[in-house]
Amino acid sequence: MGRAFLIGITAGIFAADFAFADPPSVTAVLRNSETAVGETVELQIKVTGPGDATPPEEISIEGLEIHSTGQSRQFEIHNFSTRSSVTYNYTILPLRAGRFTIPPQTVHAGSSLLRTPELTLNVADSPGRPSNARPSRGTESQSVRASDLVFAELIVPKKTAYVGEVVPVQIRMGFDPRVRPRLIEPPEIIGQGFTAQKLQESGQNSETINGRPYDVVTYKTAIAAARAGKFEVGPVKAKAQVLVPRARNAPRPRSRSPFDLFDLNDPFSDPFFSNPFAQMGERREVEIKSEPVALEVKPLPPKAPPSFSGAIGNFAMSTDANPKNLQVGDPITVTTAISGRGNFDRVNAPLVEDERGWHKYPPSSKFKQDDEVGISGTKTFETVLSPNENKQAVPVLAFSYFDPVKEQYVTVRSEPIAISVQGGAAAANVAAAQPGSSPPATAAVRPAPPVTTKPQDILYQLTDRGRAMESFAPIYTRRFFWGAQLIPLLALLGFVVWKIRRAKISNREAQRMAALHHEAAELMHKLRRNDASPREYYAEASRVVRVKTALASASRGIDPNIVDAETAADTFKLNTDERDRLRRLFEQSDEWQYSGAHNGPARISPENRRDVLELIENLRT
């Protein structure tokens, strides 16, 4: 009875204390207001007071990854006065350097609406480790784990091919989904002696390989060998950022995963992967590399048909012509469709085997592909022919290709297409008689006129007046005099017009050069900003290269809009490494400009930004 009475008294005191407690309040703090890229910082939001609180579900700030890591509750009793508070913990992972502002967050506490104070986080670039410093055991283990979390595989279905033959290639890149991969540089096939088409992403799926889950991205492309011989295709190289646990100074005992039964240092046995925020994490850049694939390339056999233009594969041809009723000299359009699988870039219009009596015009073409990389499809040609005489059928068209399966040349010809051509050829000139033909018998031969020779021993008397007559009129009254005076006058006027035109041209050229200088300065100013998206940044960077190339080639008057990577490299006499960097810059600009999607990060890393600026600033003649 007495114990129940005491419990009731205590409960009443607690109820009275909660009834008259202070209203709820909220505060937010950062464990550290300064950090570096890849180093995490803890954010705590503390709600004090009665009632249940609802923290923000998601805090989204560009350049920061913020995730909730749990909560803790505290109760304090002091002189029969109670006080409760709830602390919500978040982990912030900076992705780039800069000054970030965490705006006030809304917290619902009972019937109250609370807002946290505004916080500021300063993020510096991640300091680089000296190359001669020996990594600790934890760091070495970290590097091994990062490289084991991704893989690349190059699949070439053929081991032998012919020169110019298109070989489909598949690239598979796998990422462990728990490390949140982010592709920095897209995959690229390394090697010489072949050309590769642009990569096309064909799909993404989840696979389990050796008991481990992977997100596998598949790319498709095609290669064509430029010369005969034995080559190595690949390897495929790419760079990505993965989230891995930060290296510890001293290794701690840990539970092993099922894959680490034999102490193989399995990357997934780290508790980081079961709870990503059980310890500090950081983003680590890893290089993904596949194994090369051997390919033997054979030369094409000799004695190719006359209609062979380099097409290799398996093709079929269909032909039609319209109109089928026409007059001599009228045009007729012959449409030829070549469909199949092969190198359509070397498929040309079929040849007209017999052009006698026909006038042929240059053909036009269009291509419709049936796959991602353009190996299969239909190429359509339209050739205009004009008959010069009566014809009853369209001339036969021939197309030749090399079949790598049969290992021989194949020539296909069009079926005869009947037409009706009315009218006749122009009558020949009757005056153009054949050599050796005799004149008609009825033609009368005119006698040659007698030739009278003047005696040479005596002088004969002149009885006819000559046509040229002397005149005593002044020369300035004659027309030819004033006509002759116009010649130097016109020459003088032409010289004046030429000088004026040259002055205008020089002025326009000076204005153009001044505009290019101004544009280059504005673009360089924009490139040094940190708020540009990758699409804007690479577009402005490639534009700066074009403008600087036009300025360096002022004497040739190059339009910056037609400058490509090779023109710029030749103008500034770049070495091989700088040429490759410039080509990658233009390729990234085109990819962001035309593809509409990109596998890279939403922001450009400071390292890539410095690399681009260094390349552009070193462009000097």
DRENNU-742168 format. One record per residue (C-alpha): x, y, z; chain. Coordinates in steps of 0.25 Angstrom, whole numbers, plus 5000, padded with zeros to 4 digits. Each point is the difference from the previous one (the first is absolute). Layout:
BEGIN
((X Y Z) "A")
...
***
This chain:
BEGIN
((5000 5000 5000) "A")
((5011 5010 5004) "A")
((5008 4996 4987) "A")
((4988 5003 4991) "A")
((4998 5013 5007) "A")
((5014 5004 4997) "A")
((4999 4996 4986) "A")
((4988 5008 4998) "A")
((5006 5012 5007) "A")
((5012 4999 4990) "A")
((4991 4998 4988) "A")
((4993 5013 5004) "A")
((5012 5008 5001) "A")
((5005 4995 4986) "A")
((4986 5004 4994) "A")
((5000 5013 5007) "A")
((5014 5003 4995) "A")
((4997 4996 4986) "A")
((4987 5009 5000) "A")
((5008 5012 5004) "A")
((5013 4997 4992) "A")
((5007 5010 4991) "A")
((4995 5000 4986) "A")
((5009 4992 4990) "A")
((5012 5005 4994) "A")
((5010 4996 4989) "A")
((5014 5002 4997) "A")
((5010 4995 4989) "A")
((5015 4999 5001) "A")
((5012 4995 4991) "A")
((5011 4992 5007) "A")
((5009 5007 4991) "A")
((4998 5012 4991) "A")
((5012 4998 4991) "A")
((5003 4987 4993) "A")
((5006 4995 4987) "A")
((4994 4993 4988) "A")
((4997 4985 5003) "A")
((5001 5002 5015) "A")
((4987 4999 5007) "A")
((4994 5009 5011) "A")
((4989 4997 5010) "A")
((4987 5009 5001) "A")
((4992 5000 5013) "A")
((4986 5005 5001) "A")
((4995 5000 5015) "A")
((4986 5002 5004) "A")
((4997 5003 5014) "A")
((4986 5000 5007) "A")
((4988 4991 5001) "A")
((4993 4994 4989) "A")
((5004 4992 4988) "A")
((5009 5006 4989) "A")
((5000 4998 4985) "A")
((5014 5003 4994) "A")
((5003 5004 4985) "A")
((4999 4987 4992) "A")
((5010 5005 4990) "A")
((5010 5011 4999) "A")
((5004 5003 4986) "A")
((5012 5010 4997) "A")
((5007 4999 4987) "A")
((5014 4996 5002) "A")
((4997 4993 5013) "A")
((4995 4986 5003) "A")
((4992 5000 5013) "A")
((4995 4987 5006) "A")
((4993 4997 5013) "A")
((5007 4991 5009) "A")
((4991 4998 5012) "A")
((4995 5007 5013) "A")
((5002 5000 5015) "A")
((4991 5004 5011) "A")
((5004 5006 5014) "A")
((4992 5002 5013) "A")
((5005 5009 5011) "A")
((4994 5000 5014) "A")
((5005 5011 5010) "A")
((4992 5003 5013) "A")
((4988 4993 4995) "A")
((5000 5009 4987) "A")
((5001 4991 4987) "A")
((5006 5004 4986) "A")
((5000 4992 4988) "A")
((5007 5002 4986) "A")
((5002 4993 4987) "A")
((5012 5001 4992) "A")
((5000 4997 4985) "A")
((5013 4997 4993) "A")
((5004 5002 4986) "A")
((5013 4997 4992) "A")
((5004 5010 4990) "A")
((5010 4996 4989) "A")
((5005 5012 4991) "A")
((5002 4997 4985) "A")
((5007 5013 4996) "A")
((5007 5011 5007) "A")
((4993 5013 5003) "A")
((4992 5008 5010) "A")
((4987 4993 5003) "A")
((4988 5006 5008) "A")
((4990 4990 5007) "A")
((4987 5007 5000) "A")
((4991 5000 5012) "A")
((4992 4986 5001) "A")
((4986 4999 5004) "A")
((4997 4991 5012) "A")
((4986 4996 5005) "A")
((4999 4999 5015) "A")
((4986 4997 5005) "A")
((4992 5012 4995) "A")
((5012 5009 4999) "A")
((5008 5003 4987) "A")
((5014 5002 5003) "A")
((5012 5004 4991) "A")
((5015 4997 5002) "A")
((5010 5011 4998) "A")
((5008 5002 4987) "A")
((5013 4993 5000) "A")
((5013 5002 4991) "A")
((5010 4989 4996) "A")
((5013 5004 4994) "A")
((5006 4989 4991) "A")
((5014 5000 4995) "A")
((5006 4991 4989) "A")
((5005 4986 5005) "A")
((5015 5001 5002) "A")
((5008 4991 4992) "A")
((5009 4989 5006) "A")
((5015 5001 4996) "A")
((5004 4990 4990) "A")
((5012 4995 5008) "A")
((4992 4998 5013) "A")
((4997 4985 5003) "A")
((4986 4998 5003) "A")
((4995 4993 5013) "A")
((4994 4986 5001) "A")
((4987 5006 5001) "A")
((5002 5008 4987) "A")
((5005 4989 4992) "A")
((4988 4992 5004) "A")
((4991 5011 4996) "A")
((5006 5001 4986) "A")
((4998 4985 4998) "A")
((4986 5001 5005) "A")
((4997 5011 4990) "A")
((5005 4993 4988) "A")
((4993 4987 5004) "A")
((4986 5008 5000) "A")
((5000 5002 4985) "A")
((5004 4992 4987) "A")
((5000 5002 4985) "A")
((4999 4989 4989) "A")
((5002 5001 4985) "A")
((4993 4991 4992) "A")
((5004 4998 4985) "A")
((4992 4989 4993) "A")
((5010 4997 4989) "A")
((5014 4996 5001) "A")
((5003 5002 4985) "A")
((4995 5011 4991) "A")
((5004 5006 4987) "A")
((5005 5014 4997) "A")
((4988 5010 5000) "A")
((4991 4990 5006) "A")
((4991 5006 5011) "A")
((5000 4991 5013) "A")
((4990 5003 5011) "A")
((5006 5002 5014) "A")
((4993 4999 5013) "A")
((5006 5007 5013) "A")
((4994 4996 5014) "A")
((5003 5008 5012) "A")
((4996 4995 5014) "A")
((4999 5008 5013) "A")
((4997 4996 5014) "A")
((4987 5008 5003) "A")
((5004 5002 5014) "A")
((5011 5010 4996) "A")
((4992 5009 4992) "A")
((5009 5001 4988) "A")
((5001 5012 4992) "A")
((5007 5000 4986) "A")
((5010 5010 4998) "A")
((5006 4996 4986) "A")
((4991 4991 4991) "A")
((5006 4987 4995) "A")
((5010 5001 4988) "A")
((5006 4989 4992) "A")
((5015 5001 5000) "A")
((5008 4995 4988) "A")
((5006 5003 4986) "A")
((4997 4994 4986) "A")
((4985 5002 5001) "A")
((4989 5010 5001) "A")
((4988 5000 5010) "A")
((4986 5006 4999) "A")
((4994 5008 5011) "A")
((4996 4992 5012) "A")
((4985 4999 5002) "A")
((4994 4996 5013) "A")
((4990 4988 4998) "A")
((4995 4996 5013) "A")
((5002 4998 5015) "A")
((4997 4988 5009) "A")
((5003 4994 5013) "A")
((5009 4987 5000) "A")
((5006 4991 5011) "A")
((5014 4996 4997) "A")
((5007 4990 5009) "A")
((4990 5003 5010) "A")
((5001 5015 5000) "A")
((4990 5010 4995) "A")
((5004 5009 4989) "A")
((4993 5011 4991) "A")
((5005 4997 4986) "A")
((4999 5011 4989) "A")
((5002 4995 4986) "A")
((5005 5008 4989) "A")
((5000 4997 4985) "A")
((5010 5004 4989) "A")
((5007 4995 4987) "A")
((5014 5000 4996) "A")
((5006 4998 4986) "A")
((5015 4997 4997) "A")
((5008 5009 4992) "A")
((5011 4990 4996) "A")
((5003 4985 5000) "A")
((5007 4994 5011) "A")
((4999 4995 5015) "A")
((4994 5010 5009) "A")
((4996 5002 5015) "A")
((4987 5007 5001) "A")
((4999 5007 5013) "A")
((5001 5000 5012) "A")
((4988 5009 5003) "A")
((5004 5011 5010) "A")
((4990 5009 5009) "A")
((5001 5008 5013) "A")
((4989 5000 5010) "A")
((4998 5005 5015) "A")
((4996 4990 5010) "A")
((4996 5002 5015) "A")
((5009 4992 5009) "A")
((5003 5000 5015) "A")
((5011 5009 5004) "A")
((5013 4994 5003) "A")
((5002 4998 5015) "A")
((5014 5001 5007) "A")
((4999 4987 5007) "A")
((4991 4989 4995) "A")
((4989 4995 5010) "A")
((4995 4986 5001) "A")
((4988 4998 4991) "A")
((4990 4989 4996) "A")
((5003 4993 4987) "A")
((4990 4999 4989) "A")
((4997 4986 4994) "A")
((5010 5004 4989) "A")
((5012 5001 5010) "A")
((5000 4987 5006) "A")
((5015 4998 4996) "A")
((5004 5014 5004) "A")
((5000 5005 4985) "A")
((4998 5014 5004) "A")
((4986 5001 4994) "A")
((4996 5014 4998) "A")
((4986 4997 5005) "A")
((5004 4995 5013) "A")
((5002 5015 5005) "A")
((4988 5004 5009) "A")
((4999 5013 4991) "A")
((4993 4992 4990) "A")
((4989 4995 5009) "A")
((4998 5014 5006) "A")
((5006 5011 4991) "A")
((5000 5010 5012) "A")
((5006 4991 5010) "A")
((5013 5007 4998) "A")
((5005 5011 4991) "A")
((5000 4998 4985) "A")
((5007 5007 4989) "A")
((4999 5000 4985) "A")
((5012 4994 4993) "A")
((5004 5000 4985) "A")
((5003 4987 4994) "A")
((5004 4996 4986) "A")
((4992 4989 4993) "A")
((5008 4991 4990) "A")
((4996 4988 4993) "A")
((5009 4989 4993) "A")
((5003 5002 4985) "A")
((4995 4991 4990) "A")
((5008 4994 4988) "A")
((4995 5002 4986) "A")
((5006 4995 4987) "A")
((4997 5008 4988) "A")
((5001 4995 4986) "A")
((5002 5008 4987) "A")
((4989 4999 4989) "A")
((5003 4991 4989) "A")
((5004 5006 4986) "A")
((4992 5001 4987) "A")
((4988 5008 5006) "A")
((4989 5003 4990) "A")
((4999 5014 4994) "A")
((4987 5003 5008) "A")
((5007 4997 5013) "A")
((5002 5013 5009) "A")
((5004 4993 5013) "A")
((4987 4995 5005) "A")
((5002 4988 5010) "A")
((4989 4992 5005) "A")
((4987 4993 4995) "A")
((4991 5009 4992) "A")
((4987 4999 4991) "A")
((4996 5010 4989) "A")
((4986 5004 4995) "A")
((4998 5010 4988) "A")
((4988 5008 4995) "A")
((4999 5011 4989) "A")
((4989 5012 4998) "A")
((4994 5004 4991) "A")
((5000 4989 4990) "A")
((4994 5008 4989) "A")
((5008 5012 4995) "A")
((5006 5007 4988) "A")
((5014 5000 4995) "A")
((5008 5010 5009) "A")
((4990 4999 5012) "A")
((5006 4996 5014) "A")
((4997 4986 5006) "A")
((5003 4998 5015) "A")
((5006 4986 5003) "A")
((4999 4997 5015) "A")
((5009 4989 5006) "A")
((4999 4995 5014) "A")
((5012 4992 5005) "A")
((4996 4993 5014) "A")
((5008 4990 5009) "A")
((5011 5001 5010) "A")
((5014 5005 4998) "A")
((5008 5013 4998) "A")
((4990 5009 4994) "A")
((5010 5012 5000) "A")
((5007 4993 4988) "A")
((4987 4996 4993) "A")
((4999 5009 4987) "A")
((4990 5001 4989) "A")
((4999 4988 4991) "A")
((5007 5002 4986) "A")
((4992 5001 4987) "A")
((5006 4989 4992) "A")
((4997 5005 4986) "A")
((4998 5016 4999) "A")
((4999 5000 4985) "A")
((4988 5009 4996) "A")
((4998 5005 5014) "A")
((5004 5013 5008) "A")
((5003 4997 5014) "A")
((5000 5010 5012) "A")
((5007 4999 5013) "A")
((4992 4992 5010) "A")
((4994 5003 5014) "A")
((5000 4991 5012) "A")
((4994 4999 5014) "A")
((5002 4989 5011) "A")
((4990 4994 5010) "A")
((5007 4992 5011) "A")
((4993 4988 5007) "A")
((5009 4999 5012) "A")
((5008 5009 5010) "A")
((5013 5001 4992) "A")
((4996 5000 4986) "A")
((5005 4986 4996) "A")
((4986 4996 4994) "A")
((4990 5008 4992) "A")
((4996 5005 4986) "A")
((5008 5010 4992) "A")
((4991 5006 4988) "A")
((5006 5006 4988) "A")
((4992 5009 4990) "A")
((5007 5001 4986) "A")
((4994 5008 4989) "A")
((5002 4995 4986) "A")
((4996 5007 4987) "A")
((4998 4992 4987) "A")
((5006 5006 4987) "A")
((4993 4990 4991) "A")
((4989 4990 5000) "A")
((5001 4990 5011) "A")
((4992 4988 5005) "A")
((5006 4997 5014) "A")
((5008 5007 5010) "A")
((5015 4996 5000) "A")
((5005 4989 5009) "A")
((5006 5005 5013) "A")
((5011 4992 5007) "A")
((5005 5000 5015) "A")
((5011 4992 5005) "A")
((5004 4997 5014) "A")
((5009 4990 5008) "A")
((4994 4989 5008) "A")
((5009 4997 5012) "A")
((4992 4987 5003) "A")
((5002 4995 4986) "A")
((5013 5007 4998) "A")
((4997 5004 4986) "A")
((4995 5012 4992) "A")
((4985 5000 4997) "A")
((4994 5009 4989) "A")
((4985 5002 4999) "A")
((4993 5006 4988) "A")
((4986 5007 4999) "A")
((4989 4993 4993) "A")
((4995 5006 4986) "A")
((4990 5011 5002) "A")
((4992 5003 4987) "A")
((4997 5014 4996) "A")
((4995 5007 4988) "A")
((5008 5011 4993) "A")
((4993 5008 4989) "A")
((5007 5009 4990) "A")
((5013 4999 4992) "A")
((5014 5005 5000) "A")
((5003 5014 4993) "A")
((5002 4998 4985) "A")
((5014 5001 4996) "A")
((5006 5011 4992) "A")
((4999 4996 4985) "A")
((5011 5009 4997) "A")
((5010 4992 5008) "A")
((5003 4989 4990) "A")
((5008 4988 5003) "A")
((5014 5000 4994) "A")
((5002 4995 4986) "A")
((4985 5001 4996) "A")
((4998 5005 4986) "A")
((4991 5012 4997) "A")
((4986 4997 4993) "A")
((5000 4998 4985) "A")
((4990 5011 4998) "A")
((5009 5011 5006) "A")
((5006 5009 4989) "A")
((5015 5003 5002) "A")
((5002 5015 4999) "A")
((5012 5004 4992) "A")
((5011 5007 5007) "A")
((5001 5014 4997) "A")
((5012 5004 4991) "A")
((5012 5006 5008) "A")
((5005 5012 4994) "A")
((5015 5004 5003) "A")
((5005 5014 5000) "A")
((5012 5002 4991) "A")
((5012 5002 5009) "A")
((5009 5007 4989) "A")
((4992 5013 4999) "A")
((4993 5009 5010) "A")
((4985 5000 4999) "A")
((4991 5012 5002) "A")
((4992 5002 5013) "A")
((4986 5002 4996) "A")
((4993 4997 5014) "A")
((4999 5010 5012) "A")
((5005 4994 5013) "A")
((4991 4998 5012) "A")
((5009 5008 5010) "A")
((4999 5015 4998) "A")
((5008 5010 5007) "A")
((4993 5011 5008) "A")
((5005 5014 5005) "A")
((4990 5001 5012) "A")
((5006 5001 5014) "A")
((5003 4987 5007) "A")
((4992 5005 5013) "A")
((4987 5000 4991) "A")
((5001 4985 4997) "A")
((4992 4990 5008) "A")
((5012 4990 5002) "A")
((5008 5012 5007) "A")
((4990 5001 5011) "A")
((4998 4985 5001) "A")
((5015 4999 5002) "A")
((4999 5010 5011) "A")
((4990 4992 5008) "A")
((5010 4989 5002) "A")
((5009 5007 5010) "A")
((4988 5006 5006) "A")
((4993 4987 5003) "A")
((5013 4994 5005) "A")
((5001 5011 5010) "A")
((4986 4998 5004) "A")
((5002 4985 5002) "A")
((5013 5003 5008) "A")
((4992 5009 5009) "A")
((4989 4990 5002) "A")
((5010 4989 5003) "A")
((5007 5009 5011) "A")
((4987 5003 5006) "A")
((4996 4986 5000) "A")
((5013 4996 5006) "A")
((4999 5010 5011) "A")
((4986 4994 5003) "A")
((5005 4986 5000) "A")
((5011 5004 5010) "A")
((4991 5007 5009) "A")
((4990 4988 5000) "A")
((5012 4991 5003) "A")
((5005 5009 5011) "A")
((4986 5000 5006) "A")
((4999 4985 4999) "A")
((5013 4998 5007) "A")
((4996 5010 5011) "A")
((4987 4992 5001) "A")
((5007 4987 5001) "A")
((5010 5005 5011) "A")
((4988 5005 5008) "A")
((4993 4987 4999) "A")
((5012 4992 5004) "A")
((5002 5009 5012) "A")
((4985 4998 5004) "A")
((5001 4985 4998) "A")
((5012 4999 5009) "A")
((4993 5008 5011) "A")
((4988 4990 4999) "A")
((5010 4988 5001) "A")
((5006 5005 5013) "A")
((4986 5000 5006) "A")
((4996 4988 5009) "A")
((4984 5001 4997) "A")
((5000 4995 4985) "A")
((4994 4987 4997) "A")
((5009 4989 4992) "A")
((4992 5003 4987) "A")
((5002 5015 5001) "A")
((5015 4998 5005) "A")
((5004 4991 4989) "A")
((4993 5008 4989) "A")
((5007 5013 5005) "A")
((5013 4993 5001) "A")
((4999 4994 4985) "A")
((4996 5014 4996) "A")
((5012 5007 5006) "A")
((5009 4990 4992) "A")
((4993 5003 4987) "A")
((5001 5015 5003) "A")
((5014 5000 5003) "A")
((5003 4991 4988) "A")
((4993 5011 4991) "A")
((5009 5011 5007) "A")
((5012 4992 4998) "A")
((4997 4998 4985) "A")
((4996 5014 4997) "A")
((5007 5001 4987) "A")
((4992 4988 4995) "A")
((4987 5006 5005) "A")
((4995 4987 5006) "A")
((4986 4999 5005) "A")
((4999 4996 5014) "A")
((4988 4992 4998) "A")
((5007 4990 4991) "A")
((5012 4998 5008) "A")
((5001 4985 5005) "A")
((5010 4994 5010) "A")
((5010 4996 4989) "A")
((5000 5014 4994) "A")
((5003 5006 5014) "A")
((5011 4990 5003) "A")
((5007 5003 4987) "A")
((4998 5015 5002) "A")
((5007 4999 5013) "A")
((5010 4989 4997) "A")
((4995 4991 5012) "A")
((5008 4988 5004) "A")
((4993 4986 5001) "A")
((4995 5001 5014) "A")
((4994 5014 4998) "A")
((4994 4996 4987) "A")
((4993 4988 5008) "A")
((4995 5010 5011) "A")
((4995 5009 4989) "A")
((4992 4989 4993) "A")
((4994 4995 5013) "A")
((4996 5015 5003) "A")
((4992 5001 4987) "A")
((4994 4986 5001) "A")
((4995 5003 5014) "A")
((4994 5013 4995) "A")
((4993 4993 4988) "A")
((4995 4989 5009) "A")
((4994 5010 5010) "A")
((4995 5009 4988) "A")
((4993 4989 4992) "A")
((4998 4987 5008) "A")
((4991 5007 5010) "A")
((5005 4990 5011) "A")
((5013 4998 5006) "A")
((5006 4989 5010) "A")
((5009 5010 5007) "A")
((4998 5008 5012) "A")
((4990 5011 5001) "A")
((5011 5010 5004) "A")
((5014 5001 4994) "A")
((5011 4996 5010) "A")
((5011 5010 5003) "A")
((5011 4991 4994) "A")
((4992 5000 4987) "A")
((4998 5015 5000) "A")
((5015 5003 5003) "A")
((5004 4990 4989) "A")
((4991 5007 4990) "A")
((5004 5014 5004) "A")
((5015 4996 4999) "A")
((4998 4994 4986) "A")
((4993 5013 4995) "A")
((5010 5010 5006) "A")
((5011 4992 4994) "A")
((4995 5002 4986) "A")
((5010 5010 4994) "A")
((5007 5000 4986) "A")
***
